[in-house]
Amino acid sequence: MIADRIKSLREQNNKTQSELAKQLGITRSSVNAWEMGISVPSTQYVVELAHIFKVSTDFLLGVDTTSSISVAGLTEKDVEIINALILHLKNREN
């Protein structure tokens, strides 16, 4: 599960495996192994990945399926629009 989350978050953030590896100070093959499920990141890297992708460690590990979005720098109207969009999408699923 963590393998899928790492790959998905990396792709959502338009990072290559090499770019993520460089940011973490590890090899590209280590990132590839995580994404393939061959190995799992140590606790240190789970925390670092959570910081890089701005998600909780629980989300990254699959313990919690919720994620958060920073609205820092947005206007109150922008936040209202985002909340309305989220509500619309949730209602569409039902």
N, C-alpha and C positions, 0 to 999 in steps of 0.2 A: 504494500500500500504506500509506504513512504517513497518507494521508487517512482510510482506514478505521480505522486505529488511533486517531487523534485523536478521531474521532467516537465510536467505541466506548468509549474511556476516559472521554470527557466524559460520555457518557450513564450509564456505570456509576457515575460519581461524582455523578450527579444535578445536573449543572451545565448551565446554558443557554449558548448561544454568547456571549451578552452577559456573563454572569458570568465565563466564562473570559477573554474579551477584556479585561474590566476588571482581572482579576488580572494579566494580562500587560502592561497598559498600551497596548493596541492597539484597533482598531475591531472591532465584531462582524463586519463584512463581510470582514475579514482572516481571522478564524477560519472563516467560511463558505467562503471561497475555498480554504483549506487542506483543509477537509472535502470539498469538491467536486472537489478535484484540479486546480483552476485554477492554484494557486500552491503553493509549499512553504515551510515556515517556515525562516528563517535558522538557522544553527548556534546562535546565542544562544537562539532560541526553542525549538529542539529540546531544549537543555539545560534550559531553564526548564520546559517541558512534562514532561520526565522527572522533575524534582523535584516538580512539582505532583501528578503521578499516581503518584509513587513506583515508577517503572519505570526500567529502564536505557535509555540512548539507543539501544543496539543493538535492544532490544525495540521501541521506538517506530519505529525505521527499518526494522524487519522483518528485520534481520540475524540476530537470535537469537529463536527462538520461545518461549524460556522466560521466565517472569516469577517474581518473588519476592513473598512475602507477609511483612510484618513481624509477628513474634509477640511484640513488645515488650509487656509488661504482661499477658501471658497466663501462666497457671500451667503447670507441667510437664504436668499432666494434660490441660489444654486443647490443648497442642502435640501430645500423643500422639493425641488424638481427631482433630485436623486431619490428622496424618500417616496415620492409619488410613483416614480418608475419602478422601484423595488416592490411597492404594494401592487402595482399593475401586473408585474411579472409573477408574483406569488399567486394572485387571483387567477391568472391565466392557466396556471398549472392545475388548479382544482376544477 
